[in-house]
Amino acid sequence: MYRLEDFMADLERRNPAEPEFIQAAAEVVESIIDVVNDNPAYVNAKILERITEPDRVFSFKVEWEDDNGDVQVNRGYRVQFNNALGPYKGGIRFHPSVTLGTLKFLGFEQTFKNSLTTLPMGGGKGGSDFNPRGKSNNEILRFCRSFMTELQKYIGPNTDVPAGDIGVGAREIGYMYGQYKRLRDENTGVLTGKGRNWGGSLIRPEATGFGAMYFANEMVKAHGDTMEGKRVSVSGFGNVAWGAVMKATELGAKVVTISGPDGYILDEDGINTQEKWDYMVQLRASNNDVVAPYANKFGAKFISNKKPWEVPVDMAFPCAIQNELSLEDAKTLVANGVSYIVETSNMGCTADAVPYFIEKKIPFGPGKAANAGGVAVSGLEMSQNAMKLSWDAAEVDEKLKGIMQNIHAACVSQGKGSDGYINYVKGANIAGFKKVADAMLDLGY
Ligand code: 2IT
């Protein structure tokens, strides 16, 4: 029998100074501990100790030369968390906040998320504390080359398949894939999120945002509701936010905010035209990491140094980074009458914000369920690469939609309480966990 407090105290002792990893683990362990204790096979197999310990962690030095000819040093990582269900799979993040603990939290989450997709993928994550902000194209190229020179030792199409995450888009995947091919002379699906002309899947760029909206659409339907006419706030302005605002618009909702590290945009007309969506892509490509210029261009408001959660909306979609929505923000959203929260970033809400939404009976879609569309289409990219053919956009999109509907159904089946409230956190954690745990039992130790 496991006791939650004892298990978490031990996990903290063994993983000092990794608060994000402990936060992610605590949420999962709390959801699944009864399921584990009710199943002697799980307890006897020490499943909790095994599932919270990464299979392997690589840390490496990344040396590169900046445009002044000065040598720069960053740290790169790959965390291979769990491969019970398939090759390690998960993105690469370039962001100054990246530490080993960050990537352990992301690799841990990824394991359960990938399980929820029903595709054969294990969980992994990688990245670097490299900050792309203000870097030239050539600096990005030199960094990516140097990063891949080391990373290529640990990955492979049947071993570990990285993709993008914050700070890593098609350009960076291209530079890394180019270096992989230079070193290995292989045309394989070793990375996903590739460009469409060199092995990528259609819909992969849109997939995380589209998937979150398909999931949200299932959530509203489960509550006898519709996306039509909903007022929506989105944070971030990167790839995920871009896909989310486009699909939200298509589903009849009106997105009124996006945000950056500099503040947020309030666009009461709605972020609902091709020109506005294209401008988001342009802003991101500039590498300046600011959204303020959107306000001038489209006659919207810019509120500096604030988050969009103070804006009254029906649905809120954190799409930027972990812990971007605090308990205080949660209270503001609820006081302003929010009806649904769809966590689209990984662990976008703080540890105290999530139980607040649940206590208030606000339907809350956790990241590992709601944002699984990105990695799901990565899985479909792997399938297409393995078959050496490519599907058209409609086929990929249809599969993505089906996967998100199934994830929603899995959350409902494991998370619906006797009072009818769907605890999506519990549902996603139990459904994701069971598949991984059962596979681990089948595979022995
Ligand atoms: O957090 C995520 O699921 C991703 N960054 C996507 C990972 C992937 O392998 O496509």
Residues whose N, C-alpha, C, O or C-beta is under 5 A from the ligand:
A	BS01	2IT	K89 G90 G91 V161 P162 A163 G164 D165 N371 G374 V375 S378
